[in-house]
């Protein structure tokens, strides 16, 4: 059995678990954590496809910045419900520790040979920085610049609207 297939199956299960948690959790923080697990699994899928740059962008932008924003919004809207802190599954912590250790050992064994590049082997040019920058700054230059302009106008508009104060007397 191929090591990449084992890593794919493990993270496909993790992505599905994260998606189900995202949709079924009653607490919004748990839903955000399910989304984070799904995003991190997607980053592993990108690594398996030799798109390392896209994987790093996935972790930094989506799993980092966007999830931080989501958690700030969740905290600002006030999730002040009291939670039950007692464990409903007996021996939950030891079971999780054993399963986590087993998953770590399985990933280390499966990835042991997958991450070694044989000397003389050519890495695919699919997700490299050179391939992305060539497509972005040659083929898609105009849409890229239009997107930058649109996002800049949206950011300036959001700042103006946030600082806008209505005049007394009802004149807006």
Residue pairs with C-beta under 8 A, 6 or more apart in sequence:
3 110
3 111
3 112
3 113
3 114
4 48
4 114
6 106
6 110
7 44
7 48
7 107
7 110
7 111
7 114
8 45
8 48
10 103
10 106
10 107
10 110
11 41
11 44
11 45
12 41
14 37
14 40
14 41
15 37
15 38
15 41
15 42
15 45
17 34
17 37
18 33
18 34
18 35
18 36
18 37
18 38
18 39
18 41
19 34
19 38
20 34
21 30
21 31
21 33
21 34
21 37
22 31
22 32
22 34
22 35
22 38
23 31
23 34
25 31
25 34
27 79
27 81
27 83
28 74
28 79
29 71
29 74
29 79
32 67
32 70
32 71
32 74
35 67
35 70
36 63
36 67
39 58
39 59
39 62
39 63
39 67
40 59
40 63
42 58
43 55
43 56
43 58
43 59
43 63
44 55
46 52
46 54
46 55
46 58
46 127
47 55
49 126
49 127
50 123
50 124
50 126
50 127
51 126
51 127
52 127
52 128
53 127
53 128
53 129
53 132
54 127
54 132
55 127
87 93
89 95
117 123
125 131
136 144
137 144
166 172
